[in-house]
């Protein structure tokens, strides 16, 4: 079937119009397929990257966990979110879970070590504009050692704290 155009001398067919519509649909489907393939490729790359990051994290965690020095990781409020086995063994606790979600400052001797550590830590965190800072103390700080006796015992430890500011502006401190 033919139909006349609007006075410009062109003629179109119903079949031609249907063919044009079908061609547009095919082009749209093809564009959608390419977009979906690209999206799947990006998602696959993202998942592979996360897997690699997870493996790196697990390797680092294993290294920290098996390191012979006492290592604590805690946030700027002092809440411990990591302690290695050496921390538990050297401080007389059965395992590192004893420290989790407890305040690191509670394990420092209250009269001198705790205020000194808190003061230096606060000053460093306030004054630094970088994402990392290293704090070295001029003489050892006393950490609480577990004891079955009623009195608390403290043992002097040389502490070096590495402070890292995360993207969330939260500090992580590793001693």
C-alpha positions in Angstrom: 0.0 0.0 0.0 1.1 3.5 -0.8 0.2 6.7 0.8 0.9 10.2 -0.4 3.2 12.5 1.5 2.2 16.1 2.4 2.7 17.8 -0.9 6.4 17.3 -1.1 6.2 14.5 -3.6 7.4 11.7 -1.3 5.6 8.5 -0.9 5.9 6.0 1.9 4.6 2.5 2.4 3.2 1.0 5.4 5.6 -1.9 5.0 8.5 0.6 4.9 7.4 2.3 8.0 7.1 -1.1 9.8 10.5 -2.0 8.6 11.9 1.2 9.9 10.3 0.6 13.3 11.7 -2.9 13.4 15.2 -1.7 12.6 15.0 0.8 15.5 14.0 -2.0 17.8 16.9 -4.2 16.7 19.3 -1.3 17.2 17.9 -0.7 20.6 18.2 -4.4 21.6 21.8 -4.5 20.3 22.7 -1.4 22.3 21.1 -3.0 25.4 23.0 -6.2 24.8 26.3 -4.3 24.5 25.5 -2.3 27.7 24.6 -5.5 29.6 27.9 -7.2 28.4 29.9 -4.2 29.5 28.0 -4.1 32.9 28.8 -7.9 33.4 32.4 -7.3 32.5 32.7 -4.4 35.0 30.9 -6.4 37.7 33.3 -9.4 37.1 36.3 -7.1 37.3 35.0 -5.6 40.5 34.4 -9.0 42.1 37.9 -10.1 41.1 39.4 -6.9 42.6 37.5 -7.6 45.8 38.7 -11.2 45.9 42.3 -9.9 45.5 41.9 -7.3 48.2 40.4 -10.0 50.5 43.4 -12.3 49.9 45.8 -9.4 50.6 43.9 -8.5 53.8 43.9 -12.1 54.9 47.7 -12.4 54.2 48.3 -9.2 56.2 46.1 -10.3 59.0 47.9 -13.6 59.2 51.3 -11.8 59.3 50.1 -9.5 62.1 48.4 -12.4 64.0 51.6 -14.5 63.9 54.1 -11.6 64.6 56.1 -12.1 67.8 55.6 -8.5 68.9 52.5 -7.4 70.7 50.2 -5.7 68.2 46.9 -4.0 69.0 44.7 -2.2 66.5 42.1 0.3 67.8 40.2 3.3 66.7 40.7 6.9 67.9 38.3 6.2 70.8 40.6 3.5 72.0 38.3 0.5 71.2 40.4 -2.5 70.3 39.4 -4.2 67.0 42.5 -6.4 66.6 45.0 -8.0 68.9 47.4 -10.7 68.0 48.3 -13.9 69.8 51.5 -12.4 71.2 49.5 -9.7 73.0 47.5 -12.5 74.7 50.5 -14.6 75.5 52.8 -11.8 76.8 50.0 -10.2 78.8 48.9 -13.5 80.3 45.5 -14.0 78.7 44.2 -17.2 77.2 43.6 -15.7 73.8 43.3 -12.4 71.9 39.5 -12.4 72.1 39.8 -11.1 75.6 40.8 -7.7 74.2 38.2 -7.3 71.5 35.8 -4.4 71.8 37.5 -3.2 75.0 39.2 0.1 75.4 43.0 0.0 75.0 43.4 2.7 77.6 42.0 0.3 80.2 45.1 -1.8 79.7 47.5 1.1 80.5 48.6 1.9 84.0 46.2 4.6 85.1 48.4 7.1 86.9 51.1 7.8 84.4 51.0 5.7 81.2 47.3 6.2 80.4 47.3 10.0 80.5 50.6 10.2 78.8 49.5 7.9 75.9 46.2 9.7 75.5 47.8 13.1 75.5 50.4 12.3 72.9 47.8 10.4 70.8 45.3 13.3 70.9 48.0 15.9 70.1 49.2 13.8 67.2 45.7 13.1 65.8 44.7 16.8 66.1 47.9 18.3 64.7 48.6 16.0 61.7 47.3 16.9 58.3 48.5 13.7 56.7 46.7 10.3 56.6 49.5 8.6 58.6 51.5 9.4 61.7 54.0 7.5 63.7 54.2 8.1 67.5 57.3 7.0 69.4 57.3 7.4 73.2 60.5 8.4 74.9 60.3 5.7 77.5 58.2 2.5 78.0 54.5 2.6 78.9 53.1 0.1 81.5 50.6 -2.4 80.2 48.3 -4.4 82.5 49.4 -8.1 82.8 46.7 -10.6 83.7 47.1 -12.0 87.2 45.1 -14.4 89.3 46.1 -12.3 92.3 43.9 -9.5 93.4 46.5 -6.8 92.7 47.1 -5.7 89.2 50.5 -6.0 87.7 51.9 -3.9 84.9 54.9 -4.5 82.7 56.8 -1.8 80.8 56.6 -2.0 77.0 58.2 0.2 74.3 55.3 1.3 72.2 55.3 2.7 68.7 51.9 3.7 67.4 51.2 3.9 63.7 48.1 6.0 63.1 46.2 5.8 59.8 43.3 8.0 58.9 40.7 6.0 56.9 38.4 7.5 54.2 35.7 7.8 56.8 38.1 10.1 58.8 38.2 7.5 61.5 41.7 6.8 62.8 43.1 3.3 63.2 46.0 3.0 65.6 48.3 0.0 65.6 50.8 -0.4 68.5 
